[in-house]
Amino acid sequence: MLKAISSPAGAPAPTAAMDSRNALDLYLQSQVARMTGGVSPIAMSLAFHDWWQHLAVSPGKCSELLAYWSGALAGGAQAVDVGADKRFADAAWRQWPFSGYAQVFKHAEEFWKQATCGVAGVSSHHADVVAFTARQLLDMYSPSNFLWTNPEVLGAAVASGGRSLIDGALNWRKDLCRRLAPPGATVSEPVGRTYVPGQDVALTPGEVVYRNDLIELIQYTPQTAKVYREPVLIVPSWIMKYYILDLSPHNSLVRYLVQQGHTVLMISWRNPDAEDRDLGMEDYLRRGLLAALEQADLLCDGAPVHAAGYCLGGTLLAMGAAALSAGHLDAQGKLASLTMLAAQTDFHEPGELGLFIDDSELAFLDALMWDQGYLDGDQMAASFQLLHARDLVWSRMMREYLLGERSAPNDLMAWNADATRLPFRMHSEYLRRLFLHNDLAEGRYKVAGKPVALADVRTPMFVLGTERDHVSPWRSVYKIHLLCNGPIDFVLASGGHNAGIVSEPGHANRSYYSHPANVAPIGYTSPEQWLEQAEHTEGSWWPHWQQWLARHSDRQRVAPPAMGLGRTLGPAPGRFVVQP
């Protein structure tokens, strides 16, 4: 029996990296993790036990909660402005009895906010887990989610003669059929338009100039007679397909840079499968970043490189830069500058993603990945949806299944649905060494067997955070000021982790905060002080970054380098980006 379950899908036996855990334990925990979506039921129960036991010995707190709820039920509590919540923004929610439903719900939110916060003795992590879970459960039972308690839904049904409800039921049926269809099956009535890389998105002309077993390197065709000598090498996260930075022609960051006279190189990561279970972070560093950097050195005749990393790609870039600065790696290619786009280097406060990171959670997630060999893209997407369940789950279901509406498809939505997989070893190392133990920020992370310190990085840096980023909170991104000794230009852009990056000139309602060139604060300032002193600029941050790149480039422009030194492997976007 043990022999039969010790090698799922060709998996190797547990190693020291898995703490020599018993195969039977791993198998059982992997099955539990499948049922819970990777969430540890033990971690959840420990959090609630911690909270409940401390609340039980806090009679003063309990009395305050009882007084608040009694007042709310008796009508003595102050009325809440429900219109501030976009779920209740419609004027119909001001009419009885719907106004009462909304008021009770908002008072329930406030009650649980008070109940889960400020309970003496509860660990901060457990308190955050309980507060988050209570908020998610409340959002599930919002009166906006149900037919008979939502005046907008009832009004639409009356106005359409019931057609909106029929359309909603058809939408639900289509989604259910698509979800139940076996992998690879052709689904009739697909939802929305499909955006295909190379046909609808990822259209900037270029050539694949290098390929190994992990990456393709794309060199984009120059669109100016002269270019900056220093190329821009972009390192996207392998949690996502690279073409978020080359969506449609009007919102492609790659196209914008090429049009401004930059030679742009892009890494396209291969989508791993079960056979790649043993790929680790150092593989991504050596066969990804360093391999691309060496190719950039060859393609551009030794010119120093402007390296830009997005999300996890930025974290990898910071590791590589620190290792190169300390001489731990022997690699061709010099760095002219570093750009970090929504990328964390200190994970002590990683935002709501940290709710899913503790020893128990990682034990179950490791078991799940050990069984599969990777973390599936749908499983990862479910975690991100959970963080935004109010907007991505409940409000969407209300709109599509009760109002009968479908969101108009767009390129960013299509990219978001183009899921990728993460190798078991890499993802385990990433979560345990960075998120859980914060090894990179605290000097324990090793590259080539030697610890690296970001303090060794003295290359000029452009660091971008986004205001509503739940993946890389901007205050966490800002902590790079405490870790690096080189000059840092920090910019805070409007939007979230993805939409804040896809922020082309002319995009409505885009803005950013920055300090003027050469007028940055002297010495360390807190994020709040930095924001108070920063200038607010309407529009896209792209021109601001391009001007920064220009200031850190040679003034003398040169003829564009030959595409792939005359040898290319096929047109962009290449093979890897279209892998299922």
C-alpha positions in Angstrom: 0.0 0.0 0.0 2.7 2.5 0.9 4.7 1.6 -2.2 1.6 2.2 -4.3 1.0 5.7 -3.0 4.6 6.9 -2.6 4.9 7.8 -6.2 1.9 9.7 -7.6 2.3 10.5 -11.2 6.0 9.4 -11.1 6.7 11.5 -8.0 10.0 10.8 -6.2 9.9 9.6 -2.6 9.8 12.4 0.0 13.2 14.0 0.5 14.8 16.1 3.1 13.2 19.1 1.4 9.9 17.7 2.5 11.1 17.1 6.0 11.2 13.3 5.4 7.4 13.2 5.8 5.8 9.8 5.6 4.2 8.9 2.2 0.9 7.9 3.9 0.7 11.2 5.7 1.4 13.1 2.4 -1.3 11.1 0.6 -3.9 11.7 3.2 -3.2 15.4 3.5 -3.2 15.8 -0.3 -6.7 14.3 -0.4 -7.9 16.6 2.3 -6.3 19.6 0.5 -8.1 18.7 -2.7 -11.4 18.8 -0.8 -10.7 22.1 0.9 -9.0 23.9 -2.1 -5.6 23.8 -0.4 -6.8 25.4 2.8 -5.7 23.7 6.0 -8.8 22.9 8.2 -6.4 22.6 11.1 -5.0 26.1 10.7 -8.6 27.5 10.4 -9.7 25.6 13.6 -6.7 26.8 15.5 -7.4 30.4 14.6 -11.0 30.2 15.7 -10.1 28.4 18.9 -7.6 31.0 19.8 -10.1 33.8 19.1 -13.1 32.1 20.8 -11.2 31.1 24.0 -9.8 34.6 24.5 -13.2 36.2 23.8 -14.8 33.8 26.3 -12.6 35.3 29.1 -13.2 38.9 28.0 -16.6 39.7 29.6 -16.1 43.4 29.1 -15.7 42.9 25.4 -18.7 40.5 25.2 -20.8 43.1 27.0 -19.8 45.8 24.5 -20.8 43.5 21.6 -24.1 42.6 23.2 -24.9 46.2 23.8 -24.1 47.1 20.2 -26.2 44.3 18.7 -29.1 45.0 21.0 -29.0 48.6 20.1 -28.9 47.8 16.4 -31.9 45.4 16.6 -33.9 48.0 18.7 -33.1 50.7 16.2 -31.0 52.6 18.7 -27.8 52.3 16.7 -26.8 55.1 14.4 -28.0 54.5 10.8 -25.3 53.4 8.3 -24.8 55.1 5.0 -25.3 52.0 2.9 -24.8 53.9 -0.3 -21.0 53.9 0.4 -21.1 50.2 -0.4 -21.5 49.8 -4.1 -23.6 46.7 -3.7 -26.3 49.1 -2.2 -25.6 52.2 -4.3 -28.8 52.0 -6.3 -31.6 54.3 -5.2 -33.9 51.3 -4.8 -32.1 50.3 -1.7 -33.4 53.4 0.1 -37.0 52.0 -0.1 -38.6 49.9 2.6 -38.1 46.9 3.2 -34.8 46.8 1.3 -33.4 49.7 3.3 -33.9 47.6 6.4 -32.2 44.6 4.9 -29.2 46.7 4.0 -29.1 48.4 7.4 -29.2 45.0 9.3 -26.5 43.7 7.0 -24.2 46.7 7.5 -24.7 46.5 11.3 -23.8 42.8 11.2 -20.6 43.7 9.4 -19.7 46.2 12.0 -20.6 43.8 14.8 -18.3 41.1 13.5 -15.6 43.7 12.8 -15.7 44.6 16.5 -15.9 41.0 17.6 -12.9 39.8 15.6 -10.6 42.8 16.4 -9.1 43.9 19.6 -9.5 40.7 21.5 -6.6 40.7 24.0 -4.3 37.7 23.7 -5.2 36.5 20.2 -2.2 36.3 17.9 -2.3 38.8 15.1 -2.3 36.1 12.4 -5.2 34.3 14.0 -7.1 37.5 14.4 -6.6 38.4 10.8 -7.7 34.9 9.7 -10.9 35.0 11.8 -11.7 38.6 10.6 -11.2 37.6 7.0 -13.3 34.4 7.3 -16.1 36.3 9.0 -16.1 38.9 6.3 -16.2 36.3 3.6 -19.1 34.5 5.2 -21.0 37.7 5.6 -20.5 38.7 2.0 -21.9 35.3 1.0 -25.2 36.2 2.8 -25.5 39.8 1.6 -29.1 40.7 0.7 -27.7 41.8 -2.7 -27.1 38.1 -3.5 -30.7 36.9 -3.4 -33.6 37.4 -5.7 -36.3 38.4 -3.1 -34.1 40.8 -1.1 -32.5 42.6 -4.0 -34.7 45.4 -5.4 -32.5 45.8 -8.5 -33.1 42.2 -9.5 -36.8 42.4 -8.8 -37.1 45.6 -10.8 -35.2 44.2 -13.8 -37.4 41.1 -13.7 -40.6 43.1 -13.7 -39.3 45.5 -16.4 -38.3 42.6 -18.7 -41.3 40.5 -18.1 -39.1 37.8 -16.5 -36.6 37.7 -19.3 -33.7 38.8 -17.1 -34.2 35.7 -14.9 -34.5 33.4 -17.9 -31.2 34.9 -19.3 -29.6 34.4 -15.9 -30.7 30.8 -15.7 -29.2 30.2 -19.2 -26.0 31.8 -18.1 -25.8 29.5 -15.1 -26.5 26.5 -17.3 -23.7 27.4 -19.7 -21.2 27.9 -16.9 -22.2 24.7 -15.3 -21.8 22.7 -18.5 -18.4 24.3 -19.1 -17.2 23.5 -15.6 -18.4 19.8 -15.8 -16.9 19.2 -19.2 -13.9 16.9 -19.2 -10.5 18.4 -20.0 -10.0 18.9 -23.7 -13.7 18.6 -24.5 -15.2 21.1 -27.0 -17.8 23.2 -25.1 -20.7 24.6 -27.1 -21.7 28.2 -26.5 -18.4 29.5 -25.1 -18.7 32.6 -23.0 -17.4 35.8 -24.7 -14.6 36.2 -27.2 -11.4 34.2 -27.1 -8.2 36.2 -27.3 -5.4 34.2 -28.9 -1.8 35.2 -28.4 -0.3 36.2 -31.8 -3.8 36.8 -33.3 -5.6 39.1 -30.9 -3.0 39.9 -28.2 0.8 39.7 -28.0 1.0 41.4 -31.4 4.1 43.6 -31.2 6.4 42.3 -34.0 9.5 40.4 -32.8 11.4 37.2 -33.1 12.3 34.4 -30.7 16.1 34.6 -30.5 16.9 32.1 -27.8 15.2 29.0 -26.3 16.1 26.5 -23.5 14.0 24.1 -21.5 12.6 26.9 -19.4 12.4 30.1 -21.4 12.1 31.7 -24.8 13.7 35.1 -25.2 11.9 37.5 -27.6 13.6 40.4 -29.2 11.2 43.0 -30.6 11.6 44.6 -34.0 12.9 48.1 -33.7 10.5 50.9 -34.8 12.9 53.8 -34.8 16.0 54.4 -36.9 18.2 54.8 -33.8 17.9 53.2 -30.4 19.3 53.6 -26.9 22.4 51.6 -26.5 21.2 49.8 -23.4 18.5 47.2 -24.0 15.5 46.7 -21.7 15.2 43.1 -20.5 11.7 42.3 -19.0 11.4 39.5 -16.5 7.7 38.7 -16.0 6.4 36.5 -13.3 5.9 32.8 -14.2 2.7 32.9 -12.2 1.2 34.6 -15.3 1.7 34.6 -19.1 4.1 37.4 -20.2 1.7 39.1 -22.6 0.0 41.1 -19.9 2.8 43.5 -20.9 2.0 43.1 -24.6 -1.8 43.0 -24.7 -3.6 44.9 -27.5 -1.6 47.4 -29.6 -3.2 50.4 -27.7 -2.2 49.1 -24.2 1.0 47.3 -24.9 3.9 48.4 -22.6 6.3 46.6 -25.0 5.1 48.5 -28.0 5.3 51.8 -26.1 8.9 51.2 -25.2 9.9 50.1 -28.7 8.3 53.2 -30.2 10.3 55.3 -27.8 13.5 53.9 -29.2 14.3 51.1 -26.7 15.5 47.6 -27.7 13.2 45.4 -25.8 13.8 41.8 -24.8 11.1 39.7 -23.1 11.3 36.4 -21.2 8.5 34.0 -22.0 8.3 31.2 -19.4 7.4 27.6 -20.3 4.3 26.3 -18.6 5.5 23.5 -16.4 3.8 20.1 -15.9 4.2 17.2 -13.5 7.6 16.2 -15.0 9.0 19.6 -13.9 8.2 19.0 -10.2 11.8 19.4 -9.2 12.4 22.8 -10.8 13.5 25.2 -8.0 14.0 28.9 -7.5 17.6 28.6 -8.5 16.7 26.9 -11.8 14.5 29.9 -12.6 17.4 32.2 -11.6 20.1 30.4 -13.7 18.1 29.1 -16.7 15.8 32.1 -16.7 17.2 35.4 -15.6 20.9 34.7 -16.1 20.5 32.9 -19.4 18.5 35.9 -20.7 21.0 38.4 -19.3 23.9 36.6 -21.1 21.9 36.6 -24.4 21.2 40.4 -24.0 25.0 40.9 -23.6 25.6 39.0 -26.8 22.8 40.7 -28.8 23.7 44.2 -27.8 27.5 44.0 -27.9 28.1 44.1 -24.2 25.9 47.1 -23.4 24.7 47.2 -19.8 21.1 46.2 -19.4 18.0 47.9 -18.0 16.4 44.9 -16.2 12.7 45.2 -15.3 10.9 42.6 -13.2 7.2 42.3 -12.7 5.7 40.7 -9.5 7.6 37.5 -8.8 9.9 38.3 -11.7 11.0 41.4 -9.8 11.7 39.4 -6.7 13.9 37.0 -8.8 15.6 40.0 -10.4 16.4 41.4 -6.9 17.9 38.0 -5.9 20.0 37.8 -9.0 21.2 41.4 -8.7 22.3 40.8 -5.1 24.1 37.5 -6.1 25.9 39.2 -9.0 26.9 42.2 -6.9 28.4 39.9 -4.3 30.2 37.8 -6.9 28.3 34.6 -6.1 27.5 34.1 -9.7 29.7 34.1 -12.8 27.6 35.4 -15.6 28.1 37.7 -18.6 26.1 40.9 -18.7 26.1 44.1 -16.6 23.1 45.9 -15.2 22.6 49.5 -16.0 19.5 49.8 -13.8 16.8 47.7 -12.0 13.1 48.3 -12.3 10.7 46.5 -9.9 7.0 46.6 -10.8 4.7 45.6 -8.0 7.4 43.3 -6.6 8.1 42.5 -3.0 11.5 41.8 -1.4 10.3 42.0 2.3 7.4 39.6 2.9 6.8 40.4 6.6 3.6 42.1 5.7 2.5 40.5 2.4 -1.2 41.6 2.7 -4.1 39.2 2.7 -2.1 36.5 0.9 -0.3 36.1 4.2 -3.5 34.7 5.7 -2.9 31.5 3.7 0.8 31.2 4.8 1.7 29.4 8.0 3.2 26.0 8.8 -0.1 24.2 8.7 -1.2 25.7 5.4 2.1 25.0 3.8 2.1 21.4 5.0 -1.3 20.8 3.2 -0.3 22.8 0.2 3.0 20.9 -0.1 1.1 17.6 0.1 -1.2 18.7 -2.7 1.7 19.7 -4.9 3.6 16.5 -4.1 0.6 14.6 -5.3 0.1 16.6 -8.5 3.7 17.7 -9.2 2.6 21.3 -9.5 0.0 23.8 -8.4 -2.7 24.0 -11.0 -3.6 27.4 -12.4 -7.3 27.0 -11.5 -6.3 26.3 -7.9 -4.2 29.4 -7.7 -6.9 31.5 -9.4 -9.4 30.3 -6.7 -7.1 31.7 -4.0 -7.0 35.1 -5.7 -10.8 35.0 -6.2 -11.2 34.3 -2.5 -9.3 37.5 -1.7 -11.8 39.4 -3.8 -14.9 37.2 -3.4 -17.2 40.2 -3.0 -16.4 41.5 -6.5 -15.1 38.4 -8.3 -17.6 35.9 -7.0 -20.8 37.2 -5.4 -21.3 40.5 -7.3 -20.5 38.7 -10.6 -22.9 35.9 -9.9 -25.6 38.4 -9.0 -25.1 40.3 -12.2 -24.9 37.2 -14.5 -27.3 34.8 -12.9 -30.0 37.2 -11.4 -29.8 40.2 -13.7 -29.0 38.0 -16.8 -26.0 40.2 -17.8 -22.7 39.2 -19.1 -19.5 41.2 -18.7 -18.2 42.3 -22.1 -14.9 40.4 -22.6 -11.7 42.3 -22.9 -8.0 41.4 -23.3 -7.1 41.8 -19.6 -9.9 39.4 -18.6 -8.8 36.9 -21.2 -5.2 37.1 -20.0 -6.4 36.6 -16.4 -8.2 33.4 -17.5 -5.0 32.0 -19.3 -3.8 30.1 -16.2 -0.3 28.8 -15.6 1.1 26.0 -13.4 3.8 26.3 -10.8 6.3 23.5 -10.1 6.1 21.8 -6.8 9.7 22.5 -5.6 9.8 26.1 -6.8 6.4 27.0 -5.2 7.3 25.3 -2.0 10.6 27.1 -1.7 9.0 30.4 -2.7 6.2 30.2 0.0 8.4 28.8 2.7 11.6 30.7 2.3 10.2 34.1 1.3 6.6 34.4 2.6 6.9 32.3 5.8 10.5 32.9 6.9 11.3 36.1 5.0 14.8 34.8 4.2 15.6 37.3 1.5 15.0 40.4 3.6 16.8 39.0 6.6 19.9 37.8 4.8 19.3 34.0 5.0 18.4 33.4 1.3 21.1 31.5 -0.4 22.2 31.6 -4.1 24.9 29.2 -5.2 25.1 28.0 -1.6 25.9 31.5 -0.2 23.6 34.0 1.5 22.7 37.1 -0.5 22.0 40.6 0.9 20.1 43.2 -1.0 22.3 45.8 0.7 25.0 44.8 -1.9 22.8 46.2 -4.7 23.8 49.7 -5.5 22.4 49.9 -9.0 19.9 52.7 -9.6 16.4 51.4 -9.1 12.9 52.4 -10.2 10.3 50.8 -7.9 6.6 50.9 -8.7 3.7 50.1 -6.3 0.0 50.3 -7.0 -2.6 51.7 -4.7 -5.1 48.9 -4.5 -2.6 46.0 -4.8 -3.7 43.0 -2.7 -0.9 40.7 -4.1 2.0 43.1 -3.5 0.7 45.8 -1.1 2.5 49.0 -1.9 3.7 49.6 1.6 5.3 46.2 1.5 7.0 47.0 -1.8 8.2 50.3 -0.3 10.2 48.4 2.2 13.0 48.0 -0.4 14.2 51.4 0.9 15.3 49.6 4.1 17.1 46.8 2.2 19.0 48.4 -0.7 21.8 51.1 -0.6 21.5 52.3 -4.2 19.4 55.3 -5.3 15.7 54.4 -5.5 13.0 56.3 -7.4 9.7 55.2 -6.0 6.4 55.7 -7.8 2.9 54.9 -6.6 0.4 54.3 -9.4 -3.4 54.1 -9.2 -5.1 50.8 -9.8 -4.4 47.3 -8.7 -1.8 44.6 -9.2 -2.6 44.2 -12.9 -4.7 47.1 -14.0 -2.2 49.5 -12.4 0.5 48.1 -14.6 -1.6 48.1 -17.8 -1.9 51.9 -17.6 -1.2 53.3 -21.1 -1.2 57.0 -21.9 -4.7 58.2 -22.5 -6.3 55.6 -20.2 -9.1 57.3 -18.3 -8.8 57.8 -14.5 -5.1 56.9 -14.3 -2.7 58.9 -12.1 0.5 58.4 -10.0 2.4 59.9 -7.1 6.2 60.6 -7.4 8.9 62.9 -6.3 10.5 65.1 -9.0 13.9 64.0 -10.3 16.8 64.8 -8.1 14.4 66.1 -5.4 13.8 62.8 -3.6 13.7 63.0 0.2 17.1 62.8 2.0 17.3 59.9 4.3 14.5 57.3 5.0 10.9 58.5 5.2 8.0 56.3 6.1 5.5 55.4 3.4 2.9 57.8 4.8 5.5 60.7 4.9 6.6 59.8 1.4 3.0 60.0 0.1 2.3 63.2 2.0 5.3 64.9 0.3 4.8 63.4 -3.2 3.4 65.1 -6.2 0.2 63.8 -7.8 0.2 63.6 -11.6 -2.8 62.8 -13.7 -2.2 60.2 -16.5 0.0 57.2 -17.1 3.2 56.4 -15.2 4.7 54.9 -18.4 6.2 58.2 -19.7 7.7 58.9 -16.3 9.4 55.5 -16.3 10.6 56.0 -19.9 12.1 59.3 -19.0 13.9 57.7 -16.1 15.3 55.0 -18.4 16.5 57.7 -20.8 18.3 59.6 -18.0 20.1 56.4 -17.0 21.1 55.6 -20.6 23.9 56.7 -22.9 22.9 59.9 -24.7 24.4 58.7 -27.9 21.9 56.6 -29.8 23.0 53.7 -32.0 21.8 51.6 -34.9 19.4 48.8 -33.8 21.2 45.5 -33.1 20.5 42.7 -35.6 17.6 40.5 -34.8 19.1 37.5 -33.0 22.5 38.2 -34.5 21.0 37.0 -37.8 19.7 33.7 -36.4 16.1 33.5 -35.1 13.9 30.6 -34.0 10.5 31.9 -35.3 8.3 34.9 -34.9 6.9 36.3 -31.6 5.0 35.3 -29.5 6.8 32.0 -29.8 5.7 28.5 -28.7 5.7 28.6 -24.9 3.0 31.2 -24.5 0.5 29.1 -26.3 1.2 25.9 -24.3 -2.0 24.7 -22.6 
